Amino acid sequence: GATPMLDAAVPRPCLSDDDLEICLRVLRALAPDGLTATAELQSPRLKPLRIALQPLLEDVRSGRSNIDEAERRSAERALKRERHRRDQRQRAFERDWADKTRMRNERLKTLEALE
């Protein structure tokens, strides 16, 4: 029969579930606390592993830097919005103050005219 069309957006897995489990066991053994690598990772025996991990780590880091950049832009936009709100409040305050001063002066002139 005909082979079903594969969705181009969903890549075909390059690892079997068993291979993935072995990989995860190795990585967890090298950083049992999930934060710090064991000294064994620096051993000459594991140099091929370090070399194999290098492009993967670079991809992860570059993706993180994109996230950092997006967070920075978002923070800048938030600061700009806050500055705009503060300026709007200041302008409204000054407008109200000017209106009240004008109205007070008009009332004073009206009172003087009545005297």
Secondary structure as the mmCIF struct_conf table of DSSP 4:
data_model
#
loop_
_struct_conf.conf_type_id
_struct_conf.id
_struct_conf.beg_label_comp_id
_struct_conf.beg_label_asym_id
_struct_conf.beg_label_seq_id
_struct_conf.end_label_comp_id
_struct_conf.end_label_asym_id
_struct_conf.end_label_seq_id
HELX_LH_PP_P HELX_LH_PP_P1 ALA A 2 ASP A 7
TURN_TY1_P TURN_TY1_P1 ALA A 8 ALA A 9
BEND BEND1 VAL A 10 VAL A 10
HELX_LH_PP_P HELX_LH_PP_P2 PRO A 11 PRO A 13
BEND BEND2 CYS A 14 LEU A 15
HELX_RH_AL_P HELX_RH_AL_P1 ASP A 17 LEU A 30
BEND BEND3 ALA A 31 ALA A 31
TURN_TY1_P TURN_TY1_P2 PRO A 32 ASP A 33
BEND BEND4 GLY A 34 THR A 36
HELX_RH_3T_P HELX_RH_3T_P1 ALA A 39 GLN A 42
BEND BEND5 SER A 43 SER A 43
HELX_RH_3T_P HELX_RH_3T_P2 PRO A 44 LEU A 46
HELX_RH_AL_P HELX_RH_AL_P2 LYS A 47 LEU A 114
#
